[in-house]
C-alpha cells in the first residue's frame, strides 16, 4: 500500500521523506507527529507487512532484495519504522545513494547517554537481536560501556496483530513497570510508543517515533 504524494512541489521546498512501515497503523502515528512537530513536511508512506512476516520466519537478511527494489525509487531520505529490518535497510544506503535511517537509532543513542544499565523491551522476538546490536554500536560510538538486558513481552504482539492495541499496550506497561535495576528502558518497536506515558516507573522509558522522525527530516540532501 502506498499513501501520500510521491512528489510534491512547493515554492519553499518543504522537507520530504519516504517512510517504510510493516504495519498500516504507523501511518497515522507519523502523520500526527508531522502535524504536531513538523508542519509542512511531506511524508510518503510505503506499507509492506510481509517484510516483517518474512523477517520473523527467515531472519532480517531475507528481505534485502525486496528492500532494495522498494527503496530504489525513493529519490530522497528514507525512514524505516520496523526495528526488525531497520539495520539491513540502513546497510543499503550507499548503493541507493540516499540517507536511510532506522527509526530506533536516535532512541538508542539517547539510551546510551542516559545510563549504562539498559533494558530493552520488545513484543516481537526478531526485534531483540537487532536492537541490542544497535545499542552496542551506539555505545561504542559514544565510548560508553553499557550492559543490556532484554525482555520479550509475551502476548503483546498477538493482541496488537488482532487490533487489541489497548491490551497490547497494557502488557507493555506492566513489563516496563516491573523493571528494576535499570537506568533506562527502551521500547524497541514503534508500535509500543504509546505505552511510555502510561508507565508509573521512575526509570526513563524511551520510544522511537518522535526522535526518529525528527532525525530523518534533518537528513535532507543539500
C-alpha positions as CSV (number, residue, x, y, z in Angstrom):
1,X,0.0,0.0,0.0
2,X,1.3,3.4,-0.9
3,X,-0.3,6.6,0.5
4,X,0.5,10.2,0.1
5,X,2.1,12.1,-2.8
6,X,5.3,10.6,-4.1
7,X,6.5,14.0,-5.2
8,X,5.3,17.5,-4.2
9,X,6.3,20.9,-5.4
10,X,6.2,24.0,-3.2
11,X,7.9,27.3,-3.6
12,X,9.7,26.9,-0.2
13,X,10.7,23.3,-0.9
14,X,9.4,21.7,2.4
15,X,11.3,18.6,3.5
16,X,10.1,15.3,2.2
17,X,10.6,11.8,3.4
18,X,9.7,8.3,2.5
19,X,8.7,6.1,5.4
20,X,8.7,2.3,5.1
21,X,6.3,0.6,7.5
22,X,5.4,-3.1,8.2
23,X,2.1,-2.1,9.8
24,X,-0.6,0.3,8.5
25,X,-1.2,1.6,12.0
26,X,2.1,3.6,11.8
27,X,0.8,5.8,9.0
28,X,-1.5,7.8,11.3
29,X,1.1,7.9,14.1
30,X,3.7,9.6,11.9
31,X,1.2,11.8,10.2
32,X,0.2,13.1,13.7
33,X,3.8,13.6,14.7
34,X,4.4,15.5,11.4
35,X,1.4,17.7,12.1
36,X,2.4,18.4,15.7
37,X,6.2,18.9,15.3
38,X,7.0,19.3,11.6
39,X,4.1,21.1,9.8
40,X,4.6,21.3,6.1
41,X,6.8,18.2,5.8
42,X,5.8,15.9,3.0
43,X,5.6,12.2,4.0
44,X,5.3,9.3,1.5
45,X,4.3,6.0,3.2
46,X,5.1,2.5,1.9
47,X,3.3,-0.2,3.9
48,X,4.6,-3.7,3.4
49,X,3.6,-6.1,6.2
50,X,5.0,-9.2,4.5
51,X,8.5,-7.9,5.1
52,X,8.2,-8.4,8.9
53,X,6.4,-11.7,8.4
54,X,9.4,-13.0,6.4
55,X,12.0,-11.4,8.7
56,X,10.4,-13.2,11.7
57,X,10.5,-16.5,9.9
58,X,13.7,-16.4,7.9
59,X,15.8,-13.6,9.5
60,X,16.2,-9.9,8.5
61,X,18.7,-10.7,5.7
62,X,15.9,-12.5,3.8
63,X,14.3,-9.1,2.9
64,X,17.3,-7.4,1.5
65,X,16.3,-7.9,-2.2
66,X,12.8,-6.6,-1.6
67,X,14.1,-3.6,0.3
68,X,16.5,-2.8,-2.5
69,X,13.6,-2.8,-5.0
70,X,11.2,-0.9,-2.8
71,X,13.6,1.9,-1.9
72,X,15.4,2.3,-5.2
73,X,12.9,4.9,-6.4
74,X,12.7,6.9,-3.1
75,X,14.6,9.8,-4.5
76,X,15.5,11.1,-1.0
77,X,15.8,10.2,2.6
78,X,14.1,7.1,4.0
79,X,12.9,6.3,7.5
80,X,12.4,2.6,8.2
81,X,9.9,2.3,11.1
82,X,10.3,-1.5,11.6
83,X,13.1,-2.3,14.1
84,X,13.4,-5.9,12.9
85,X,14.6,-4.8,9.4
86,X,16.0,-1.4,10.1
87,X,19.6,-2.5,10.2
88,X,19.6,-4.3,6.9
89,X,17.8,-1.3,5.3
90,X,20.4,1.1,6.6
91,X,23.1,-1.0,5.0
92,X,21.7,-0.3,1.6
93,X,22.1,3.5,1.9
94,X,25.5,3.6,0.0
95,X,24.1,1.8,-3.1
96,X,20.8,3.6,-3.0
97,X,22.6,7.0,-2.8
98,X,20.2,8.4,-0.2
99,X,20.1,8.6,3.6
100,X,18.4,5.6,5.1
101,X,17.7,5.8,8.9
102,X,16.2,3.2,11.2
103,X,13.7,4.8,13.4
104,X,15.2,3.4,16.6
105,X,18.8,4.8,16.1
106,X,18.2,8.2,17.8
107,X,16.4,6.4,20.7
108,X,19.4,4.0,21.1
109,X,21.8,6.9,21.2
110,X,19.7,8.6,23.9
111,X,19.6,5.4,25.9
112,X,23.4,5.2,25.9
113,X,23.6,8.8,27.0
114,X,21.1,8.2,29.8
115,X,22.9,5.4,31.6
116,X,24.8,2.2,31.4
117,X,22.1,-0.2,32.6
118,X,19.7,-0.6,29.7
119,X,16.6,-2.8,29.5
120,X,15.2,-3.5,26.0
121,X,11.5,-4.5,25.8
122,X,10.0,-5.9,22.6
123,X,6.9,-7.6,21.5
124,X,8.4,-9.5,18.6
125,X,11.4,-11.7,19.1
126,X,13.1,-10.8,15.8
127,X,13.5,-7.3,17.1
128,X,15.6,-8.1,20.1
129,X,18.9,-9.0,18.5
130,X,18.9,-6.0,16.0
131,X,18.1,-3.7,18.9
132,X,20.8,-5.0,21.2
133,X,23.3,-4.7,18.3
134,X,22.2,-1.1,17.7
135,X,22.6,-0.1,21.3
136,X,26.1,-1.7,21.4
137,X,27.0,0.2,18.2
138,X,25.9,3.5,19.7
139,X,27.7,2.7,22.9
140,X,30.9,2.1,21.1
141,X,30.5,5.3,19.1
142,X,30.0,7.2,22.3
143,X,32.8,5.4,24.1
144,X,30.5,4.4,26.9
145,X,30.3,0.9,28.4
146,X,26.7,-0.5,28.8
147,X,25.0,-3.6,29.9
148,X,21.9,-4.6,28.1
149,X,19.1,-6.9,29.3
150,X,16.2,-7.9,27.1
151,X,12.6,-9.0,27.8
152,X,10.0,-10.3,25.3
153,X,6.6,-9.1,26.4
154,X,4.6,-12.3,26.0
155,X,1.2,-12.0,24.2
156,X,1.6,-8.3,23.4
157,X,2.2,-8.8,19.7
158,X,-0.7,-11.3,19.3
159,X,-3.0,-8.7,20.8
160,X,-1.6,-5.9,18.6
161,X,-2.0,-8.1,15.5
162,X,-5.7,-8.6,16.1
163,X,-6.3,-4.9,16.7
164,X,-6.4,-5.0,20.5
165,X,-4.0,-2.1,20.8
166,X,-5.1,-1.2,24.4
167,X,-4.5,-4.8,25.5
168,X,-1.1,-4.9,23.9
169,X,0.0,-1.6,25.4
170,X,-1.3,-2.7,28.8
171,X,1.1,-5.7,28.7
172,X,4.0,-3.5,27.7
173,X,3.2,-1.1,30.6
174,X,3.2,-4.0,33.0
175,X,6.5,-5.2,31.8
176,X,8.1,-1.7,32.0
177,X,6.7,-1.1,35.5
178,X,8.2,-4.4,36.6
179,X,11.8,-3.4,35.5
180,X,14.3,-3.0,38.3
181,X,17.9,-2.1,38.5
182,X,18.0,-0.2,35.2
183,X,18.9,3.4,34.2
184,X,16.7,3.4,31.1
185,X,14.1,1.3,29.4
186,X,14.0,1.1,25.6
187,X,10.7,0.3,23.9
188,X,12.2,-1.4,20.9
189,X,9.3,-1.1,18.4
190,X,7.4,1.9,17.2
191,X,4.1,0.1,18.0
192,X,5.0,0.3,21.7
193,X,5.4,4.0,21.9
194,X,2.1,4.9,23.4
195,X,2.9,2.8,26.4
196,X,5.6,5.2,27.6
197,X,3.4,7.9,29.0
198,X,1.2,5.2,30.7
199,X,4.0,3.8,32.8
200,X,4.5,4.6,36.5
201,X,8.1,3.5,36.7
202,X,10.6,6.3,37.7
203,X,13.0,4.8,35.2
204,X,13.1,6.9,31.9
205,X,11.2,5.0,29.2
206,X,12.2,5.8,25.7
207,X,10.2,5.3,22.4
208,X,11.3,5.8,18.8
209,X,8.8,7.5,16.6
210,X,9.2,11.2,17.5
211,X,13.1,11.3,17.7
212,X,13.3,9.1,14.6
213,X,11.1,11.3,12.5
214,X,12.9,14.4,13.6
215,X,16.3,12.9,12.7
216,X,15.1,11.7,9.4
217,X,13.7,15.1,8.4
218,X,17.1,16.6,9.1
219,X,18.8,14.1,6.8
220,X,17.7,16.1,3.7
221,X,20.3,16.2,0.9
222,X,21.7,19.7,0.3
